[in-house]
Amino acid sequence: MAANTDDIRASVSKDITALQQEVSRLQKMISAQGAEAYYEVRGRAGKAYDEALPRAKKAVAQIRAEGSAAAGAAREHPTAATTALVLAGAIGFLAGYLLSGSSQPEPRHWWR
């Protein structure tokens, strides 16, 4: 019986060693795939950034030019600019007032 038990222990020990080697091999494989995926995503992100940068710079320059033009027009015509701002503010106030009045829940009385 002792020989049989020793054989079983030896067999289980061999199986455990084989499983440890397999786990180690799988960990290395997963690590390599993760590194590959990381560099692929990093490359794609860099490419997208490089493609978007010129367009973003152009958009910022255009926004600055439009802002300067609007500021120049406001300096040349201060009355018109003030009227436009007051009108926009009044429309915003009116819209807020109308929206706030429609979203009020019905009052609930204690006897209902």
Steps between C-alpha positions, in 0.01 A plus 500: 500500500786738580643455153163577347469819709850608399412441134188712535696780670765491230233509228319791666830682547579457128151628409540804725839579347356468150210729593738758647703498179183538293380791714840667465488453121147645483601799713789576265269468198239733652769750596636503145152547353425779746820682408422459131148637546635792706745604229236459230252722686775747581594520132140554395451772761816676388389485139155638586660780704735588214208510256279711730765753605510707178120514487481607863760773446307625198174502698660694786641757259160537334326543836752766599443684173122486545533621858718790391252590226209489746692714749585749225137519391391554861754783537381666181128464585461500879126571491425209271720269708328603823158454344593153372630395843194633681271327251687168539481534878126575489435199275703279735315631805163446333592147393618417852184643653277302267691177553509536877125557518417189300713258704343574840322196646140530612470587866383209713267573785511308822139385470552316168 
